[in-house]
Amino acid sequence: MTLRGNLVGGEVPLYFVMAPSYHSSTLLALLLNNHPDLSSLGDTLPHRRLYPNQRCGCEARVRDCSFWQEVHRRLDADRFAHSDFMIPAYPEVSKDYRINSVVARSLTALSLSLGPGVWKLAPRASSEFLETFLRFGEVICELQQSRIFVNNVKSFTSLLALRSLLGKRARIRVIHLIRDPRGYFLSERKQNPAVTPRASGRRWLAYHRRVEWLKHYTGPEGYFRLRYEDLCDDGEAALAQLCRFLEVEPQPMCLPVVYPEKNHVLGNVTRFDFDGQIRPSLGWIEATTAEEQRQVLAATRPLSQACGYS
């Protein structure tokens, strides 16, 4: 995979999993890694304030993991010591993290409507972001001997900045991972008992509407909705459809870790106990009241209804 080689001309393929927290994106990364042509790393970019002590899927700390340290070396990530992440998650137009994301989002929005010329206002930041982000995917595939890197950074700003910088050359493929909003509410409430059904439902709806909106840039052929419940019901069938979307040959993937050399996933701690089984998360049925469930569904319609959640 040589994405940077296409910067002068030609298509640049970009693959993203888009999902909020509590949607089993870590599980999906583990499953994708069971295909020889695919690589995925869960919560992709190690956070600088966390990653020295963050545990990699190989169980070593990121600072001690030979894989992550090689990625760090090849990307010369020391030059981004001021960044929140190992490499910038979006163009760093300011060294002040308090205003950088706001400015980056504003320039991204302008460039999507006015064209990539807007990035001439921040030429160094935009060029460095584009080349480093694409090189990141190349390095992952080189180290893991795979062909396609499926990014799980979950950032709309990252995806849209790449789209705005590449223009029509960006061939974006979005895997929209979605989960029953009632289960999402229960997961949120476990972290914050003050969360209300309506507030949780509104967050669920706002995020997933934004992902659906990305079809404006991907086209119908570049968008794939994957329900967590379909993975639970018949994981192999759901993953076979996903493989066809990614244009790789389907093969059994609901297995324990097949390629230990690719097991450098970051994210939910359940990754350490993964045995290949996909278990439905139905605790919300008994742990939430009928009224709470009704409020969640009311706050998430019509999308939840269209997804079969009722």
N, C-alpha and C positions, 0 to 999 in steps of 0.2 A: 504494500500500500504506500503510494508516494503522493500524498495530498499536496504537499508544497510545490511539487513539480507542475501542478496544474494552475498555479497562481497567475502565470502569464496568459494562459488561455485554456479552454477545455473545462469539462465539468468537474466539480469538486463534491464527492459524495459525503454527506454528514448524517450520522445516525444518532438519534436521541431517544432515551426513555424519559417521558415526562409524567411525573406523579408527585403529589405532596407527601408529607410524612405519613407513616402508618398505612402504607399501601403495598407493602411487601416487595418493594423494588430491590431490596437486598436478595430476597429469594430469587427474583427473576435474573439477577446478575449471576448467581450460582448456577442456575439452569442454562443460561446462555453460554457460560464457560464450558459446559459439557459438550459443546459442539466444536470440532477442531478448527472451523473457520472463523469462530467468533470469540471476541474478548470483551468482557465487561467488568467493571471494578466497583460496582455499587456506588456509594457516595464518593464520586470519582476524585475530587481534588482534596488532598489532605489539608486541613486547616492548620495554619502555623501555630496557633495558640494551643492546639490539641495534639497535633500529630507526633511530636516527639515521644509522647507516652501512649498514643493511640495504638491499639493492637491491630495488626494486619490479619487477614484470613489465614496466613501461615502460622499465626499465634505469636510471632515476634513483634516487638514494638516497631513502629514505622521507622524510627531512627536507627534501628538495628537490622532492619529487613534489607537483604542484599538487592531484592528487586526494586524497592522504592528508592534506595540509595543510588542505584544505577540510573533510574529515571531522573532523579535529582541531578546526577552528574551530567547526563547527556543533554539535559535542558539548561544546564548552567543556572540552576534555580537560585543560587546564592544572589544573583543580581536582582531578585525580586524579594529581598529580605524585608522590604517595607510592606509587602503585600499581605493580605489576610491569608492567602493560600500559597501552596507550593509554587504555582504559577498564577498569573492574573485570571480571574474568572470572567473579566470583561475589560475592554480598554481602560487603562488607568490614566485618565486625562489629568489627574491631580494626585499628588503624593499625600494629600490630606484625605484619609479614609472617610471622614465625616461628610465630605462633599463629593467625593469621587463617584459614588454610585449614582447620585442624583444627576450629575453632569453627564455620565456615561449613558444613562437611560434617556436623557434629553437629546443627546446627539444621535443615539440610535433611533429614536422616534422621528427626528427630523430627517435622517438619512433614508429611512424607509419611505417617506413621502416625497422628499426632494431629490433623492439619489445619493450614491456613495460619495459624491464630491464634498458633501458636508464634512466628511472625515478629514478633509484637508485642514480643518481647524485644529486637528490633533494628529498630525501625520505620524509622528514617532510612536505614540501610544497605540494607534490603530494598527500600524504595520507590525509592531512588536507583538501585540495580542494575536493577530491573525497568524503570523508565522509560528509563534510558540504554541498556540492551541492546536494547530494542524500537526506540528511536529510531535506534540504530546501523543496524539493518536498513532502516528507512525512508530514512535518508540515502543508503545505498548505492543503493537503487532509484531515488531521486530523481535522483542524479547520473548513473546509468547508464541511466535511462529503461527500467527493467525492472519486472517485476511481482512476482517472487518472489526473495527472498534465501535462498540455501542456505548455511547456516552450517557452517563447517568447524573450529570451535574445538576439537572432539574431547574436550571436558571433560564427564564425567558429572556433576560438581558443578554446572556451569552449567545443563545441561539439566534436571536434577532440581530445582534451585532454582527455575527458571522454572515447572516443573510444579507444585511445591508452592505457589508464590506465586499462580499463576493458578487452581489447582484444576481443576475439570472444564471450565473455559473454554479450557484449553490444548488445541489441536488439533495434536498432535505428529506429525511425519512423519520417520521415521528411515531414512536410506539406510545400510545396513550394508555397507561395502566390505570384502571379505575376499580373502585371497591365500593361495596354497599355503604352508603353514608351513615347508616345506623351503627355499623361496626367502626367506622371512622370516629363517630361521636364517642363511643365507649373508650376507644384508645386515647382520644384527647382528654376525656374526663379522668382517666387513670393518672395522667400527668398533671392535670389541673382540675380538682373537684368543683371549681367554680364555673366551669364551662357549661353553657346552657345548650339545649338541643337546637334552638333556632340559630344561635351564633355559630355553632359548629356546622350546621347545615348550610348557612350562608357562605362560610369559608370554603366548604366542599364545592358548592355550586360555582362560586367565583373562579376558583382555580380551574376546574374542569371546563368551564365555558371558555376560558382563555386558551386552554389546550386545543379545544375544538376550533377556535378562531384561527389557529395556526394553519388550518387547511387552506386559508387564503394564500399562503406561501408554498405549501407543499403540493397542493392539488389533491384530489381524491386518491390518486395512486400513491401518494407519499404519506398517507395517514392510516394507522392501524390501531383500532381500539381493542384492547385486551382486558377482559374482565378477570379479576382475581378469582371469582367464583367459577369461571370456566376452566381455569387452571386446576382448581380443586376437583371439579366434576370429571374432567377428562384431559389431564395435563398434556399427554402426548398429542392428542388431536389439536389442542389449542396451540401447542408449540410447533406442530407441523405447518399450521397456517402461518404462524409468525415466520418460520424459516422461508416459506415461499415469498412472503412479503420482503424479507431481507435478501432474497435471491441466492439462498444456499440450499443445499440438498437436505431435506428433512431426515432426521435420524433420532433414535431414542435419546432423550435428554433428562427424563425424570429419574435420575440416578444419583447416588452419592458422588462426591467429587471424582471426576474421571481423569482430569489432568491436574495433579497437585502443583505443577509448575505455574499454573494459572490461578491458583487459589490465593490471590492477594486482594481480595474484596474487602472494602471498608463498609461499615454500616451497622445494622442491627446485630446484637450479640448472638442471636439465634444462628448466625452463620457458622458458629463453632460446633454446633450439634447437628448440622444438616445431614440427613440420612437418605435424601432422595425422595422422601415422602412429602406430599403437599397436603397439609391438613386444613380443612375449612375452619375459619375463625368465626364461630357462631355464638360466642359468649354473650353477645349483645341481646340475644333472644330472651335470656333469663335475667341478665344484669341490668336491663333497662325496662322501664314500664311501658305499657301500651300507649300511654299519653306521650311519653318522650319519643317513642318511635313515630307516632303520628306527627309530632311537631317537626322532627327531622325530615320526614318525607314531604311535609307541606312546604318546608323551606327550600327543598332541593328540586321540586317539580319546575318544569316538565322533564328536565334531563334525567333525573333518577327514574322516572316512569319509562322514558324511552330506553333506558338501559336494563329494564326488567326488574327494577327494585320497587316492590309495592307490598 
